[in-house]
Amino acid sequence: MRIRILTIALASLFLSQMLAASGRAQGKSSKYTIVIHGGAGTIPETIPDSVKDAYLGSLKKALTIGRNVLAKGGTSLEAVEDVIRYFETDPKFNAGAVAGVEHIAHPITLAKLVMEKTRHILLAYQGADDFGKQMGLKWVPNSYFDTPQRKTELEEYMNKIKRHDHGTVGCVCLDEYGNLAAGTSTGGLTGKLPGRIGDSPCIGDGTYANNQTCAVSGTGIGEQYVRYAVGFNINALMA
């Protein structure tokens, strides 16, 4: 049983990116919406109830974090960032890393700074780490992203070379100002080739938001999202 809460089009230390409408829309309503996902990862069918309950508990906590931000008048961008920061610190979810980031504890916050403080869309590898350090983000050793479970899965993968494990977290929000935001953070595929980049940091593929149409956060095989520009095409269909 794959555990999800309101899964939509939905993926350590690899990718993270977010896109949101800038500024606050004219007017204000009392309505807001939040949707989260914990990825289409590798939870087995025979998962014990205790483990299932632990995952559901974390998902509910993440949902509550985002809902509280929106209920207090926070923006969709703030809610998305806070939800994914929580996911990035929970070892049950394979999340963490703009593209190829190895030392920034919260890549989703780094992605937000790239969007707000630079003229670029995507930074990767050492340049992304250095920018994060320059901006004062928490710097951690690469081992920070390791968990015993993921190490075991990697060892099993290297022995079998036939599983495609992946884990992603994501959140989309509509705030009371009428702005949509989407964010995704992922560790990619277990046993991926060095340098592989999937969908999550690619705006228009695994992550997209447009106030006029929809917000999308994806999980699964990232190459498919890139090949078919899934996020943008969902937006185009809505338009």
Secondary structure, 3 states (H helix, E strand, C coil): CCCCCCCCCCCCCCEEEEEECCCCCCCCCCCCEEEEECCCCCCCCCCCHHHHHHHHHHHHHHHHHHHHHHHCCCCHHHHHHHHHHHHHHCCCCCCCCCECCCCECCHHHHHHHHHHHCCCCCCCHHHHHHHHHHCCCCECCHHHHCCHHHHHHHHHHHHHCCCCCEEEEEEEEECCCCCEEEEEEEEEECCCCCCCCCCCCCECCCEEECCCCCEEECCCCHHHHHHCCHHHHHHHHHC
